[in-house]
Structure formats: structure tokens, C-alpha cells
């Protein structure tokens, strides 16, 4: 199994040519130019498909669609290619990816993501630190530029307390014995309410009016901090979307 490195290396395989590759759209445009245009690339992909060389067909068509996402013939052939690759896959994960890609090529990406609220029963056993790590990854860097905020997060039921510090567009958290006196705001809440916030089933109005929450300090600064958290919609395309 390929070793996976953290931070900048990601799944880097050690080959310097793969360390900082061009974006896939740019690669597609350049590969199309090398092939002599869309028609020649399409002809090569069709020939590979007819010969049963499906992996090469998929690669060629992905490049083509990155450069020309409106190419209907390429979308149709890539859909058939993914279907055949999916039907031939022994692993269910591979099958699901191939068939999901084939479906998206005609129906488009999902219009609605999976609701995380369905996972509440499982998430209640997850350590609070894991949610705070997810919050740090959700900070919108450009929006946070220039802001310096410190928020106390106190759980009234689990007796946990954390200090969240935002500086240089990065959020850090630290467990604390007591709330920081110099914090912009202190949010006291229950773990169940925090989970509802994290899964999107509780919003700003609930935060202000719920019996499970209490806010001390600047509500404006707390609101500014929470507004920096981007929520992944879960509707991203796994194939080149049609414009």
C-alpha cells in the first residue's frame, strides 16, 4: 500500500515530476494541443475503446473534457467507458467511483449533499478535539485575513473548556482549565447543541435563543468568527462538469 505523507507531500510518490504538477485543466489543454486538437484526441480515444484499452480511453477523454467540457461526443464515450470499467471492477469502491462518474456525465453532480445530521448518534462519541480540527480546516482564509480573535468554548455538560485563537487566517485550539480572560467572547453550550451546530441543524438564531447556550462578551465578534467557517456542500463534481 502506498505510503501517504502529511501536509504538502500528500500522496506524493517520490518522483519530483509529480511534486507540483500543473492543474488538470491546464494539463488537458496542453495534451489536446500535443494530440493535434479535439478531433484527433477523440479518434484516438475511440480506437482505444474499440480495442478494449479502457484505462487509456478514460485518461484521454478526461484530458479532452478538461480542455473542452462541452464536447458531447467525448462525454458520451467517457460515460460508456466508466460503465464498462465499473462492471469489470471487483472492488465495490472502484465500481462505485466509476458508475458515479458515468452517472454524473449525463445527470450532473448531486444537487444536495448528504446531511451530516443523520450521523448525530455516531458523532456524539467523537472527541471534541476532532470537531475543532475540522473547524480549523473550515476557516475561510481570505475572509479571515487581518482578523485576530480569541473565543472561549465551554461545555456545560462535559465540563470541557477550549480556547480558540484566530491569527494570520489560522485557527488553533487549546484545552484550558478555565476560560481566557482576554477572550473576545465566551460561548457556553452543551455537547449535543455543539453537534447540531457542526452538522448544520442548528443556526445563528438557535445559538442566540436556545436554553442550551450562553454568550458572554462580544456577540458581534462571536458572529464574525462563526461566519468564517465554510461548510462543504457535498455537491462537487467528480468528473469535468458541463458548463
C-alpha positions in Angstrom: 0.0 0.0 0.0 1.4 3.4 -1.0 2.6 5.4 2.0 0.7 8.6 2.4 2.6 11.6 3.7 1.0 14.6 5.5 0.9 18.3 4.7 2.4 19.3 1.3 3.5 15.9 0.3 0.0 14.3 0.3 0.2 11.1 -1.7 3.5 12.1 -3.4 5.2 9.0 -4.8 8.7 10.4 -4.5 9.0 11.3 -8.3 10.0 15.0 -8.5 7.9 15.4 -11.7 4.8 14.7 -9.6 5.6 17.0 -6.8 4.0 20.2 -8.1 2.1 19.3 -11.2 0.0 21.6 -13.3 -3.8 21.9 -12.7 -5.7 19.2 -14.5 -7.5 21.7 -16.8 -4.1 23.1 -17.9 -2.8 19.6 -18.5 -5.8 18.8 -20.6 -5.3 21.9 -22.8 -1.7 21.1 -23.4 -2.3 17.4 -24.0 -5.0 18.4 -26.5 -2.5 20.6 -28.3 0.0 17.8 -28.5 -2.6 15.5 -29.9 -3.4 17.9 -32.7 -6.8 19.0 -31.5 -10.0 17.6 -30.1 -10.9 15.6 -33.3 -7.6 13.6 -33.2 -7.8 13.1 -29.5 -11.4 11.8 -29.9 -10.4 9.5 -32.7 -7.5 8.1 -30.5 -9.9 7.6 -27.6 -12.5 5.8 -29.8 -9.7 3.5 -31.2 -8.6 2.7 -27.7 -12.2 2.0 -26.6 -12.7 -0.4 -29.6 -9.5 -2.3 -28.6 -10.7 -2.6 -25.0 -7.9 -0.3 -23.7 -10.4 1.4 -21.3 -8.0 2.9 -18.9 -6.2 4.8 -21.7 -9.6 5.8 -23.1 -10.6 7.3 -19.8 -7.4 9.2 -19.5 -7.6 10.6 -23.0 -11.2 11.7 -22.6 -10.6 13.2 -19.2 -7.9 15.4 -20.7 -10.2 16.3 -23.6 -13.1 17.3 -21.4 -10.9 19.3 -19.1 -10.0 21.4 -22.2 -13.4 21.3 -23.9 -16.1 20.4 -21.3 -18.9 20.9 -23.9 -17.7 18.1 -26.2 -20.8 15.9 -26.1 -19.3 13.0 -28.0 -16.4 12.8 -25.6 -18.9 12.8 -22.7 -20.9 10.0 -24.2 -17.9 7.8 -24.8 -16.4 8.5 -21.4 -19.7 7.5 -19.8 -19.7 4.2 -21.6 -16.0 3.7 -20.7 -16.7 4.3 -17.0 -19.7 1.9 -17.1 -17.5 -0.8 -18.6 -14.8 -0.2 -16.1 -17.3 -0.3 -13.3 -18.9 -3.5 -14.4 -15.5 -5.1 -14.6 -14.3 -3.9 -11.2 -14.0 -6.5 -8.4 -13.7 -3.8 -5.6 -17.0 -2.2 -4.7 -15.2 1.1 -4.1 -13.8 1.2 -7.6 -17.2 0.1 -9.0 -18.9 3.0 -7.2 -16.5 5.6 -8.4 -16.7 4.5 -12.0 -20.5 4.3 -12.0 -20.9 7.6 -10.1 -18.7 9.2 -12.7 -20.8 7.7 -15.5 -24.0 9.0 -13.9 -22.6 12.5 -13.4 -21.7 12.7 -17.1 -25.4 12.7 -18.0 -27.2 13.8 -14.9 -24.6 16.3 -13.5 -23.3 16.5 -9.9 -25.6 15.9 -7.0 -27.9 18.9 -6.2 -27.9 18.2 -2.5 -25.1 16.8 -0.2 -25.6 14.1 2.4 -26.9 15.6 5.6 -24.5 15.1 8.5 -27.4 15.4 10.9 -28.0 11.7 10.1 -24.7 10.9 11.8 -25.5 12.5 15.2 -25.8 9.2 17.0 -22.3 8.3 15.9 -20.8 11.7 16.3 -21.7 12.0 19.9 -18.9 9.5 20.7 -16.3 11.6 18.8 -13.8 13.5 20.9 -14.4 17.3 20.8 -10.9 17.9 19.6 -11.7 16.2 16.3 -14.5 18.7 15.7 -12.2 21.6 16.5 -9.7 20.3 14.0 -12.5 20.2 11.4 -13.4 23.8 12.3 -9.7 24.8 11.7 -9.8 23.2 8.3 -13.1 25.1 7.5 -11.7 28.6 8.2 -12.1 30.8 5.1 -8.6 32.2 4.8 -9.2 35.2 2.6 -12.2 36.3 4.8 -10.1 35.8 8.0 -7.2 37.9 6.7 -6.2 40.6 9.2 -8.6 39.3 11.9 -7.3 38.4 15.4 -10.0 36.8 17.6 -10.0 34.7 20.7 -13.1 32.7 21.6 -13.7 30.6 24.8 -15.7 27.4 24.1 -17.1 26.0 27.3 -19.2 22.8 27.5 -21.5 22.9 30.5 -22.3 19.2 30.4 -18.9 17.6 29.8 -17.0 20.2 31.8 -14.6 20.8 29.0 -13.1 24.2 28.1 -11.2 25.2 25.0 -9.6 28.5 23.8 -9.9 29.1 20.1 -7.4 31.5 18.7 -7.6 33.0 15.2 -4.5 34.8 13.9 -3.0 35.1 10.4 -6.1 33.3 9.0 -5.3 30.2 11.0 -7.4 28.8 13.9 -5.7 27.0 16.8 -7.3 25.4 19.8 -6.0 24.5 23.2 -7.7 22.8 26.1 -7.9 25.0 29.2 -8.6 24.7 32.9 -10.5 28.0 32.7 -11.7 30.4 30.1 -9.1 33.0 28.9 -9.9 36.4 30.5 -8.8 38.3 27.4 -11.1 36.5 25.0 -13.4 38.4 22.7 -16.3 36.2 23.7 -17.2 33.1 25.7 -19.7 30.6 24.3 -21.1 28.2 26.8 -23.1 25.3 25.4 -23.9 21.6 25.7 -22.2 19.0 23.6 -25.5 18.0 21.9 -26.1 21.6 20.8 -22.5 21.8 19.6 -23.0 18.7 17.4 -26.2 20.2 16.0 -24.2 23.3 15.1 -21.4 21.3 13.4 -23.9 19.3 11.4 -25.9 22.3 10.3 -29.1 21.5 12.1 -28.7 24.5 14.5 -28.1 28.0 13.2 -27.4 31.5 14.5 -31.0 32.0 15.7 -30.8 28.8 17.7 -27.5 29.9 19.1 -29.0 33.1 20.4 -32.3 31.8 21.7 -31.5 28.3 22.9 -31.6 27.4 26.6 -28.5 25.2 26.0 -26.3 28.2 25.2 -25.0 31.3 26.9 -22.8 34.1 25.4 -20.6 36.4 27.3 -18.6 39.2 25.8 -19.0 40.4 22.2 -21.8 38.7 20.3 -20.6 40.6 17.2 -17.1 39.1 17.5 -18.5 35.6 18.0 -20.7 36.1 15.0 -17.7 37.2 12.9 -15.8 34.1 14.0 -18.6 31.7 13.2 -19.2 33.4 9.8 -15.6 32.4 8.8 -16.5 28.7 8.9 -17.2 27.4 5.4 -19.4 24.3 5.2 -18.7 21.8 2.4 -21.9 21.4 0.4 -21.0 17.9 -0.7 -22.2 18.7 -4.3 -18.8 18.8 -6.0 -18.4 17.1 -9.3 -16.0 14.1 -9.6 -15.8 14.4 -13.4 -15.4 17.5 -15.6 -18.7 19.3 -15.2 -20.5 20.6 -18.2 -20.7 24.4 -18.3 
